[in-house]
Amino acid sequence: LLFLNQLQKDLEEVKELLTKATRKRLRDVLMTEKHKLELEIKNQPPLKPKDAAEEEKLSLGGYTVKINNYGWDQSDKFIKIYISLNGVQKLPAENVQVNFTERSFDLLVKNLNGKNYTMTFNNLLKPISVEGSSRKIKTDMVLVMCRKKREEKWECLTQVEKESKEKEKAAYDTSDPSEGLMNLLKKMYAEGDDEMKRTINKAWVESREKQSKGDIPMDI
């Protein structure tokens, strides 16, 4: 890509010199160079889709921010993703681009307050219709509308979320209720703040004291 840009710049300069050259010998040399450069540019391999995407990123300039915060909702026909972006309604419509596939979409917002914003969703939970999906620009918000291929309820947005939920459920869904409770307490302790940890510790100490006095069975 960089090599192609250099060839194009060289060609532009040769053309500029040709407009100023008056001596036949010099013009012949420049014409030969011009034809050589044009042939070299013509023989360059075409840009692959990935290269085109990279070129798009290079042409953006500025600072690119990855969007992580969003809200979502659904109807019978659509999955709706709400992305808050202050002032997005002031941009030209072509600056807000969404590319859909059957199981993903990419959002690109160009030059919003001097920054570019991107969001990618891969492995959507179920297939969507590329033709039926779209985006809407609202005040301080972009709404991405993914048209469901089948009118059914989605329990989450992506396959990864579903697998994560299933693993978490399996950890607590055991045949031994006390084991499930212990797993839950361990998770609450690991993710909790200092106050939560103090509360769990206190409950644990009190439980052990009751066990030692024989107030409750030891196997609980």
C-alpha positions in Angstrom: 0.0 0.0 0.0 2.8 2.4 0.9 4.7 1.4 -2.2 1.7 2.1 -4.4 1.3 5.6 -2.8 4.9 6.4 -3.6 4.4 5.3 -7.2 1.4 7.6 -7.6 3.3 10.5 -6.1 6.2 9.9 -8.5 3.7 9.9 -11.4 2.1 13.1 -10.3 5.6 14.8 -10.1 6.6 13.5 -13.6 3.3 14.9 -15.0 4.0 18.3 -13.3 7.5 18.4 -14.9 6.1 17.5 -18.3 3.9 20.7 -18.2 7.1 22.8 -17.7 9.6 20.9 -19.9 10.3 22.6 -23.3 13.3 20.6 -24.6 12.4 17.6 -26.7 15.1 15.4 -25.2 13.9 16.1 -21.7 10.2 15.6 -22.7 11.1 12.2 -24.2 12.9 11.1 -21.0 9.9 12.2 -18.9 7.4 10.6 -21.2 9.3 7.3 -21.0 9.3 7.5 -17.2 5.6 8.4 -17.2 4.7 5.3 -19.2 6.9 3.1 -17.0 5.3 4.4 -13.8 1.7 4.0 -15.2 2.5 0.4 -16.2 4.0 -0.3 -12.7 0.9 1.1 -11.0 -1.4 -0.9 -13.3 0.4 -4.1 -12.4 0.1 -3.6 -8.7 -2.1 -6.3 -7.1 -5.6 -5.1 -6.2 -6.5 -4.3 -2.6 -7.9 -7.2 -0.7 -11.0 -6.5 1.4 -8.8 -6.6 4.6 -6.4 -4.2 3.0 -9.2 -1.9 2.1 -10.4 -1.9 5.7 -6.9 -1.1 6.9 -6.7 1.7 4.3 -10.0 3.0 5.7 -8.6 3.0 9.2 -5.4 4.8 8.1 -7.5 7.5 6.3 -9.5 8.2 9.5 -6.8 10.0 11.3 -7.4 11.1 14.9 -7.9 9.0 18.0 -10.1 5.9 17.8 -12.2 4.9 20.8 -13.6 1.4 21.3 -17.2 1.6 22.6 -17.9 -0.8 25.5 -21.1 0.7 27.0 -24.5 0.1 25.4 -28.0 -0.9 26.2 -30.2 -3.4 24.4 -33.8 -4.4 24.0 -35.8 -6.6 21.7 -39.2 -6.9 20.0 -40.6 -9.9 18.1 -38.7 -8.8 14.9 -35.7 -6.9 16.1 -32.7 -6.8 18.5 -32.1 -3.1 19.3 -28.7 -1.9 20.5 -28.6 1.6 21.9 -25.2 3.4 21.9 -24.9 6.9 23.5 -22.7 9.3 21.6 -23.0 13.0 22.4 -23.7 15.2 19.4 -23.8 12.3 16.9 -26.9 13.7 15.2 -24.8 16.7 14.0 -22.6 14.4 11.8 -23.2 13.8 8.1 -25.2 10.5 7.8 -22.3 8.8 5.9 -20.0 9.2 9.0 -22.1 6.6 10.8 -21.5 3.2 9.2 -22.7 -0.2 10.2 -21.7 -3.4 8.4 -23.8 -6.5 9.1 -23.2 -10.2 8.5 -25.5 -13.0 9.5 -23.9 -13.3 12.9 -22.1 -10.0 13.5 -22.0 -6.3 13.0 -19.4 -3.5 13.1 -20.2 0.1 13.9 -17.9 3.0 12.8 -18.6 6.6 13.7 -16.1 8.9 12.0 -14.8 12.3 13.3 -17.2 12.9 16.2 -15.6 15.8 18.2 -12.2 14.9 16.7 -12.4 11.2 17.6 -13.5 8.0 15.8 -15.7 5.4 17.6 -15.9 1.7 16.9 -17.9 -1.2 18.2 -17.8 -4.9 17.1 -20.3 -7.6 18.0 -19.2 -11.1 16.8 -21.0 -14.4 17.3 -24.5 -13.1 17.8 -26.7 -15.6 19.6 -28.9 -16.2 16.5 -28.7 -15.3 12.8 -29.9 -11.9 11.6 -31.1 -10.7 8.2 -28.4 -8.4 6.7 -30.9 -6.8 4.3 -33.5 -6.2 7.0 -31.0 -4.7 9.5 -30.2 -1.0 9.7 -29.1 1.9 11.9 -30.9 5.0 13.1 -29.3 8.3 14.2 -31.1 9.9 17.1 -30.2 12.8 19.5 -27.0 11.8 21.2 -27.5 8.2 20.3 -27.1 5.5 17.5 -29.7 2.8 17.4 -28.6 -0.4 15.7 -31.6 -2.5 14.5 -30.7 -6.2 13.9 -33.6 -7.9 12.1 -34.1 -11.4 13.6 -34.3 -14.2 11.0 -36.8 -16.0 13.3 -39.3 -14.3 15.5 -38.2 -15.7 18.8 -36.9 -14.3 22.1 -33.1 -14.0 22.7 -32.0 -14.7 26.2 -28.7 -12.7 25.6 -26.9 -11.0 22.7 -24.0 -13.3 22.0 -23.0 -17.0 22.1 -20.2 -16.2 24.5 -22.7 -14.6 27.0 -24.9 -17.7 26.7 -21.9 -20.1 27.4 -20.8 -18.0 30.3 -24.3 -18.1 31.9 -24.5 -21.8 31.4 -21.2 -22.4 33.1 -22.2 -20.2 36.0 -25.5 -22.0 36.4 -23.8 -25.4 36.3 -21.5 -24.3 39.2 -24.5 -23.8 41.5 -26.9 -26.4 40.1 -25.6 -29.4 42.0 -27.4 -32.3 43.6 -26.0 -31.3 47.0 -27.7 -28.1 48.1 -25.0 -27.2 50.6 -22.3 -27.5 47.9 -24.3 -25.1 45.7 -24.6 -22.7 48.6 -20.9 -22.9 49.3 -20.1 -22.1 45.6 -22.5 -19.2 45.7 -20.9 -17.8 48.9 -17.4 -18.2 47.4 -18.4 -16.2 44.4 -20.0 -13.5 46.5 -16.9 -13.3 48.6 -14.5 -13.2 45.6 -16.6 -10.4 43.9 -17.8 -8.5 46.9 -16.5 -5.3 48.5 -15.0 -5.1 52.0 -18.4 -4.8 53.6 -19.6 -7.9 51.9 -16.5 -9.9 52.9 -16.9 -8.8 56.5 -20.6 -9.9 56.5 -19.8 -13.3 55.0 -16.9 -13.8 57.5 -19.1 -12.9 60.4 -21.9 -15.3 59.3 -19.2 -18.1 58.8 -17.8 -17.6 62.3 -21.3 -17.6 63.9 -22.2 -20.7 61.9 -19.0 -22.5 63.2 -19.8 -21.5 66.8 -23.3 -22.9 66.5 -21.9 -26.2 65.0 -19.5 -26.5 68.0 -22.3 -26.0 70.4 -24.4 -28.6 68.6 -27.2 -26.2 67.8 -27.2 -27.2 64.1 -26.0 -30.4 62.3 -22.3 -30.3 61.4 -22.9 -31.4 57.8 -24.7 -28.2 56.8 
